[in-house]
Amino acid sequence: MVILTWSMVLCSAHAWWNEDWKYRKKIGFDTAATGADIKQNLAGFPVLIRLHSGNFDFTRAKENGEDLRFVASDDLSLLKYHVESFDPFDEIAFIWVKVPDIPGSSNQGAVWMYYGNPEAGSGEDKKNSFDEGYLGVYHLNEIEGFPQDVSRYMMHTAEFTAGLGLAGIIGNGATFSGAGNVMRIPDNPVLDFSRGFTFSTWIKMFSPQTDAYVFYKGTLEENIIISVQGSELIVQVKHNEQIYKNDATTQIPLEGWHHLAVTIHPEGRVTIYLDGAEIQWMRIKTNLAGYRGDIYVGADASGTHSFSGDLDEIRISGIARSADVIRADFESQGPQAPMTSFSIEEMNENGSGMPVFYLATIFKNITLDGLVVIFLLLILSGGSWVVMISKGVFLFNMSKDDRGFLNQYECIQDTPLSFKGEEFSNSGLYRMYHAGRRSLGDLPEDISNFSISRKRIEALKAVLEKSYIEESKRLNSWLVVLIMSISGGPFLGLLGTVWGVMNTFAAMAEAGEANIMAIAPGVASALSTTVFGLIVAIPALFGYNYLAGKIRDITADNGIFVDQLALKIDTVYGGES
């Protein structure tokens, strides 16, 4: 039973939606208190998938992103999605995916993103990427012309005089100059708010406003107005002669992007949200059924009450969205997006998934200072490997010739100076023996009765000691390169890391804002120098310890041989004076 269960787990882990797609990533959703802190289950929620060089390798997908596919957590059901923008050159993309179910207070929600099929055509479905409650969804990602509605109702703008093509919080946004710029959506029976109303947008203001209309719909008798006075948000609902208006206590901070949402429930509750949190609410005694008139964004119908600032991702719903949906919008659309996370890339090979790491992305983002440090580390690494390999070969040959010399030398223990065997050029023992014998000068052919004076024996011992020291120096030569690699490699890597992180934070301070998309490549580049430092130091550490152990053994053998040779010569040939 255990084996069967384990097999099922393995099969489930390696399941692949379609073998024609080579790569996939798991995209997780964290609605727990440690993540987005959303308690309600989200059904059919449009999640923004923000791709960049830190979480996606654009070289593995088609240039226009046509081969992207999104599959539910069961790895079977294809999901509705559409691409707002896909730029492989700047390596940034924004995709909206309609996720059928995201559990509340949980980190178990997930979908699969597949890519890497050069033969695939587009799988987008714009009209069904948002539920039927969205009456108008405007990404404002157009470069020119009028903003288009990507909802199923296609409530495209009929008039637009603001600026497009400038950077927003999600790709491009719209810039309103305060000089009558307006975005007008013509009235239509689809724009029925009898079941409720929600307006949301990302807003960025640079200066206080003078009764600026962010949203206006209606007539002189009945209208809905969302405006800004100074930096205070005002929501006004007028029905005949009755005007409902909130207290001017909701402040929109200047500078920086903020998510604004206003909902009106059919029963009369008006709720104001800022950055995903409920800020204020009021009660009105009217239903929005029958409210007619064009929708104006950025000004009123006459071009007055002009707004000055930037807007992005404008949405209009015919229902009152819940507080958790508003919070999920904020937590999933911003640059930080704590609700969304990306797993490592998996590659399909014979039906199994294997991780592919981001080495290409890391190398591409390494800065000049990091490259300088890595270049120095590569020089140090090259030197340490040359020393380890050459020293290893040297010690191997020496040990082999030492054994050969000793095997022959042991046969002449009674006449220690009579060795005339082959030359062992790699043997330290042979070199020490030969140096000692040479110090005695020319010896007679028959040395069985040969006698050496005490002075010459003392001189012989001095020669042997000198030869022993020279062999020790030869054995330990160039090991300092390994010591430098062991101790200097990590410190050079740390220098590159600190320098790189310092540059990253300096760039953030210069830009005046911080987001993970800007920080991650620089930090990855900085940390890569530490990795290179460890890559240099770790092999050098193991190599040094191995070589040092071998050298200690050979040095000990050399010392024993020198002492035994001097003692044997003194015993066999030593004279009286």
C-alpha angles and dihedrals in degrees: 000000000000091000091050092049092048091050090052091051091051092048091049092049092051098042113132122200095213128001091215090072113077103193139038141173131201113231113201130201120213113197094158123115089265091055129029093336097223117157101184122082108247115222121195091354117173105230121195111229106202111196124192139152091279095062106020138045104221092192089070095060132060116275093253096038093243093141094061114119130176120209130187121251090267086068089230112076119077114222130219114251144149135201117240092186137343118190114175092180097057087029098230130123138171120204128176115214125187104222112199096211135009111178117228123239090013141103094206099090115109147149132200124241114205126193141147103089111126091188096056123109127210117300097186123137108184098172093056100039090092127046123253092261090074107089095178133012118181118184091181089214094133118118095210140355125042124326113260129223112236095191121103091261096060094216093177121187118262096197132026127167101161125099125274134189097051123122115275131176091271107036110297126359140182127270121209114198098199092245099108097293108162142176112210126195112190119236116264135171086245089069092078115148098181089112093047141285139249129180120182136170143150110252134193122184126186099188140015115284132230106225090310118183114226091173132012131173131161143034135289090276099042125024147141116221128183108186143160124228110189097322096322119111116228124192115193128183117186124193116177104308095340117100122191117195133167124235111270096246103110108099123197107206116235119243121023129055121286131184113235125190134170123189129188117196119211088242090060108263113140114196128189121204129190121188092348096307127107106245105171143353140189139183125242129189101221141077120231093227111127097021103146136179139086120297116242125194120191098013142009129269092279094050094251128117087053121193121222116204144051131302131189138178100016114194133182121191131189090217135056105257116221124251090250092053091051090049091047089053090055096042095048102039104049124089092256094048098180089183093066130061135172127221125210118288118265125205125210111232116163091336098308129106122231129178121254115201127217100250094131091050092048094049091048092055099045108123128223094262089050091050091052091053092045090050090054090047091051090053090050091046092049091051093049093050091049089051094046094049097041093043091047091052091045093052092045092054092044093052091048094050092043089057091048092049094047092049090058097036094054088065092067102046091133093057104031094178096052098080110133100158127132120303115264102201095179096047118102090195091056092048091052092046092048092049091052094047091047090054089063092062125221111352125202121255092247108048097163090105095030117132129202123202122239092248093054091048090053089050089049091054090051091052091049091050091050091048090048091054092048090052090050090052090049091051094049097041117127094007086117087075089062091047089052090050093049096048102026101041098069092043092052088048091049090050090055091047095050092044092049094047089047090054091047093054091043089055090049090052091049092049093045096225141067133213134161092246091062098038102044100068093048094047091046088052091049095048091048089071090058089050090051090049090055091045087057096043103043099059089041090053094052092042093049094050092049094047093044090054092051091046092051090053094048092045090052091050090049092052092049092048093050093050093046093046093051091047093047093049091047091050097045102035105019115130133197099259 
